[in-house]
Amino acid sequence: MSSLLMSYLLATLGISPADAWAGFRGDGTSTTYATRLPLTWSSEENVAWRVALPGYGQSSPVVLGDKVFVTAINGSEKETLIVIAIDARKGALLWKREFQATQKGKNNPAMSRGAPTPLVDLRGVYAFFESGDVIALDHEGQVLWQRALTKDYGPFQNNHGLASSPTQTDSSMIVLVDHGGPSYLLALDKTNGKNLYRTERLSRMSWTSPIVSSIGGRDVVLVSSSGSLTAYDARSGDLIWEVDDLNGNNIPSPVFSEGYLVIGAGENRLKPDLAASQRSNCCLKLSEGEPGYEVVWRGRKAVAHHASPLIHAGHVYIVSKPGVVYCLDLKTGEERYVERLDNPCWATPIGAGDRIYFFGKDGVTTVLQAGPKYKKLATNRLWSDAELQARKEEARKRPENRIPVSFGGSPPGGKGPTPPATLSPAQREAMIAEAVGDVVYGVAAVDGAFYVRTGTELICIRARE
């Protein structure tokens, strides 16, 4: 939804745009107008409340006014889908709704588990699950409509599950389904769930999320996925143009801000080419003319991983798998600094005023001064090292956190690339150490507060007033 339209609609209800975080990375840029955000916190300082969540979820929270919405899955076959509303000030559960998954899959850390982030607008909450189920509810939890995409268009075929989060315009919910079977971009009418369009795509494996941007007054859906960046008309789904010389853009999503589009790319395990992946972390200037884009610069060293790039105050921030942040000049791509963060980041960093918040996967957040010079402002820990290890050991005991010795052949749906038939003990231990426990998956930022989502908990960080 365009920021101007959202601002107008929120104002009619007395809600500030700074009190809304409407989808994955907020408006798709992971920046916020929120003020009074805390600089420092710990397990005892500036934590307003913690809420244990049912099941497990890798999606980010979304916020509108006084409500926070989160999704999760539960069951050994991920058979239960969960949508929850929580009081933003008190942390009290407002309602919980459960649904049965249309397509089931193994519940373990090697698979997506409640990964797509929902959307929220003034009319409702729109949740998409890797089971193919799309569920729209009003703000009180009453079902408006629901769809089962796997019944309509066939089962999802992905060896680690689907993780793409939907995006939105004022009238539509836009879902990307890239997998081993017939892939497509689908726009659903928010009022009834019916198709506005369904545009077919080449089959490909990807876990990226689309974004909606306005270019010359025209709403465009931008999809960076497994070798290409594609632009579609957001109203019709018609293909506008395509960039097809990318490598490794399977996980990080693109970002469009301050007049530039930045693509994130990681190392491609199926087609290893580090130099090509580095070049694919690039910047484009978009236009209405032909072909609709101009390559401004291509990367030289930076490689992204889970976190998507951030554009903020004239600079680009790219975080690698080990947690190294590359700060680049937005207009030239020139390197300003390269520094290791206190913790690897799976969540995309958040730009807020003169600060950049890097929420590390193990609950360690590094706060840097925005700008061309490296200046660390704070390191914040939600748990001590001892607490983190104790919580990891406890999480290891739960059945859903065990890594299978064998993946047993094809993924759900029966086709597509398969993971290795077996994992060595060392590989299993490495995966458990990385993905089991209190992993920070996503964060929402609104005026005065952060809402931090781990697999099993929602934490409100708020400075004392």
N, C-alpha and C positions, 0 to 999 in steps of 0.2 A: 504494500500500500504506500502511495507517495507520502512523503513526510508532511507536505502541506495539507493534504486531505486528512491525514491522521491527526494533525495538530488542530484543525478546525473541528473535527468530530469530538475529540477529547475535550476541547474547550467548552463545547455545548453541555457537557456533563460535569464541568468543573474539575476535570482531570488534566494535570500538566503533562506534556509529552515526556518530561523527565521522570514521570511515574509509570511509564509503559516500557516494557521489553517484550515485543510482540511475537518474536519467533527466534529461529536459530541465528545467533549473533545479533540479536535485537532487530534492527532494520536491515540486517545483512552486512553491516559495516563493522560491528563490534565496537562502536563508539557511542558515547552517551553525553547528553547535555546535563546529566545529573550533577548536583553539587553536594557539598557536605559529606562526600564519601570519606570513610575512615582511611587514614594512612597506615596505622598500626593496629595489630590485634594479636591475640594468642588464644590458647584454649580457655583462658580465664578473663581476658580483656576484650571488651567490645563485641562479644558474642551474645546477641540478644536472645536467641533460642536455637534449639536443635530439635528436629523432628525425625524419628525413625520412620522410614517409608516401607510399605509392604513390597515383597518381591525384590526385583532388581531392575535398575534402569540406567541407561547411558545417555539419555536425552538431557537437554538443558531445561531449566525452569523457564516459564514465561510469566509475565506479570502485567496486570492491568489494574491500576488503582490499588484497592485494598485486598486483592486476591492474587495468590501465586498458584500456578497450575503445573503439575508434573505428571509424567507417565511412567509406567513400569510394566514388567511381565512377571509371571510366576508359574511354577510347575515344572516338572522334569522335562516336559515337552514344550515349554513356553505356551501352555494351553490357555492361560488366563491373562487377559489384557486389562490394565488398570489405568484409570484417569482419576486424579486427586486434585481437590481444591483446598488451599490452606490460607488461613487468615494471615495477611502479610505483617500485621503489627504484633500479634500475639503468638503466632505459630500453631494455633488451634486448627484441628481438622474440621473443615466445613462440610465436605462430602467426599465419598469415594464411590466410584462406579466400576463394575467388573463386567467383562465380556469374554466370550469364548473365541479363541483364535480359529480362523478358517484354515490356515496352513500352519502346522506344528513343526517344531525343529528342536534339536538337542539344546538343552540349557547348560552351557558351560562357557568358560572364559574365552574359548577359541571362536565363539559365535557372537553376532550382535545380539544384544539383550535390551529391548526397549530403547533402541538407538535413535530413531528419528525424533527430532524436537517438534512439539505441537505448535500450532498457531493460535493467537487470540486476537479478537477484534471486539468492537462494541456489541456485536450480535451473539458471539459464541466462542467456543473453544473447538479446534479442529485437530484431531489426533490421527496420525498415520503410524501403523505398526509394520514390522518386517513380515508379519503374517499376511499382509495385503489388505488388512482391514482398515477402513477409513471411517471415523466416528465423529460426528458433530454434536456437541451438547451446548445448551445455553449456560449462562453463568451460575445457574442453580443446580446444574447437573442433569437436567432433563434432556433426553435424546431428541435431537432435531431430525437427524437422518443417519444412515450408515450404509456403507458399500463394502463388498468383498472383491477386490480387484483380481485376486487369484481365481475366483469363480468366473469372472467376466473374461479374463484374458490369459489364463493359464498360470500354473504355479511358478513361483520365483525360483531361479536356479543360480545360486550363488554360494560358493564354498565357505564363506564366513557370514552369510546373512546380509540382508539389506540394511543400509544405514542412512540413506539420503533423507534429509529433512525437507519438508515442503516449504514453498514460499507463497506469497499472496499478492493479489491486487485488491482494489476495493471490493470487487465482486466475485473473485475466483480464488480457489485454492489450487496451486500448481504442484504436481507430484512428478518426480523423475524416477523412472524404473529402468535402470541399466543393469542387465544381468545376462546369464548365458542363454536365455530364451529370447523371444521377441521383445525388444526394448521400445520404450515410448515415453513421450512427454504428455502428461494428461492435465487438463484444466477442468476443475469441477465447480459448478455453480454453488456458491456458499449457501444459498437459500434452500436448495433441495438435493444437492449432491449429484445432479445429472451432468453429463458431459457437455462442456462447451466446445471442446475439441480434444482429439487424441492424435498426436503426430508420431508416426513411426520413426524409430532410430535404428541404426545398426546395432546388433548385439555386442555388448562389451561388459567387462567387469569393472565396477566402479562404486565408490562409497561417497562421492562428492554430492553437494547440494546446489541446486540452482539459485540464482538471485534475480530479482526484478529491478531494472534501472530505467530511468527516463532519459532518453537521448533525443534532443531536439523536440521535446514535447511528446515523443512516442514511447510508450511502455514496451520494454524489450526484456525477454527472458534470456539470461546468459547461462550456458551450461558448459563448465569445464570438466571433461571426463575422458579418461583413458585414450589420450592421443590427440584430442581436438578441443577447441573452444567453439561453441555454436551459438549463434544469436537467432532468436525466434521472435516474431511479433506476439506480444503478450495477449492480444485480443483474439487473434485468429489461429495462432500456432504455426503460421507460415515461416519457413526457413528464410532468413535474410542473408546471412553470410556465415563463413566457417573458416577457422584457422586449423590446419591439420598437421602441423609439424612439431607437436609437443610430445614429451616423454615423461612418464611418472606422475601425471596429474590424475591419480586415482583416488586420493584421500582428501588432501586440502582443497577447499572451495575457493573460488575467485572472490575478489572484493572490488567494488566500484565506488570511489569516493574522491572528492576534490578534483573531479574532472578526468580521472585516470582509472584504468582497469589494471589490476595486478593479478597475475595467475600464479598459484602456488603449485609446486611439483616436488615429489620425493623420488627416491631411488626406485626404479622399476625392477622388481625381482624377476619378472618374466622376460624382460628385455633389458638386461643391465647395460647401461650406458651413462656413467656419471656425468660426463660432459654435456650430454644431451639433456639430462635432468636439470643441470645447473642453468643451461640456456633457457629452459622452459619456465623457470622462475623469472617472468618477464613483465614488462609494462606496455600497455597499449593506450593510445588516444583514440576514442571512439567518435564517429561522425555520422551524419546522415547520408553522405555521398558513397561512392563506390571505391573500394569494397566495404567501406563502413568502419575501417580501423587503420591505424598506422602503428607499427612497432616503434616504440620510443627507445627502449633499451632491452637488452637481454642479460640475464644474470651471468656471473662469472664464478662465484664460489658458493653462494647460499643454496641450500637444499632444504625444503620444508619436510614435514612428516605428518603428524596428526593435526597440529594446529594450522589454521589457515592464516595467510598473511594479514597484517593490519596496516592500513594507511591512516596516519594521524599527524596533523600539523606539518605537512610537507615532507614526511619521511615514511619509509616502508620498514616494517619489522617482520622478519622471517625467522622462525624458530626450528632448528634441526632436531633430529631424534634424540641426541644426547643432551639437549637443552642449551645449545649455543644460539644466541640471538645475533642476527645480522641486521644492523641499522644502515639503510641505504637512502640516498637522496631520491625523492619521488620523481623528480623531473629528469635526472641524469643517470640514476642507478649507481652513482659513485658511492663507494663504501665509506661510511662515517666511523663505525666501530664494529668490532666482533668481540663478544664477551660471553662467558659461560654463566648461565643463570644458576640459582641455588637448587633448582629441581627441573627435570624435564617437564614439558608442558604438553598435555593432550588437549586442553581447552585453548581456544583462540584468545590471545591477550586482549585486554580492554583498554581503549584510549579514553581518558577522562581529563579534560582540561590540560594541565601541564604535567600529567602523570600517565605512565603506562603500567598497568597491572598484569603481571605474568603469574597466573594461578597454576602452580606446579601440581603434577599428578598425585603426589604424596602429601598434599596439604601444606606445602611450603610456597608462599607467594613472594615474589621479588617485585618491588615497586621501583621503577626507574623514572628519572626526570625525562620528559619528552624533549626531543631535540637532537642535534648532531653530536653532542658530547655525552659520553657515558658517565652517569652519576646515579649511584644507588641511593635511594631514599629510605628504604626499609626492607627487612626480611621478616616475614610473619609466618608463624607455624601454628596450625590448628591442633597438632599433636606433637609431643616430644618424640624423639627417636624410639625410646622404650615403649611409649604408648602405641606408636605406629606398628612396631614389630609384634606387640601383643595382640593388636587387632588383626593383623595379617594372619597370625597363627590361629586365631579363633575362626577367621573366615575360611582358612584352608579345610577346616573340619566339615564345612557344610557341603552336602552332596553336589549342589549346583556349581561349586567352585573347583571341582576335580577335573583335571585335564585327561581326556581319554587317551589310552595307549594307541588305539587305532581309530581312525575316522570312519572306517568301514565303507570306503568306496565313494559313490556319487553323493553330491549335496542334495538337499530337498528339491524335488522336481526331476531328479534323475539325470541331468545333463550338466555340461559345463565343466571347467577345470576342477580337479579335485586336489585337496591338500595331500601331503605325504601320507602314505599308507600307515606308517607308524612314526612315533616320535621317540627319540632316544631319551633316557633318564635326564640327561643334561638339558635337552630341549624342553622337556616338560617342566623341569625346575625353573628354567629361565622364564617360561611363559607364566608360571604360577607367581614368581616373584614380581613380574611386571604388571599382571592384570588382575591379581586377586587382592582383595582388601579395600581400603578406603580410597579408591581412585577418584580424583576430582575430574569429572567429565565436562561440566559446563557451569557457567556463572551468568546470572542476570544482574544488571546494575540499574538501580533507580535512585531517585533523590534520597540521599542519606544512607543507603544500604546496598549491600551485596547479598545475593541469595546463591549460595554455593551448593552444587548438587554432587554428591558422591553416589556410588552404586546403591547404597541403602539408606541414605540420610540427606536431609535438607537442612542447611545451616544458614541462619541470618546473621550477618556481620553488620553491626550498626554502632556508630560512635555515640557515646553518652551525650545527651542534650543538656 
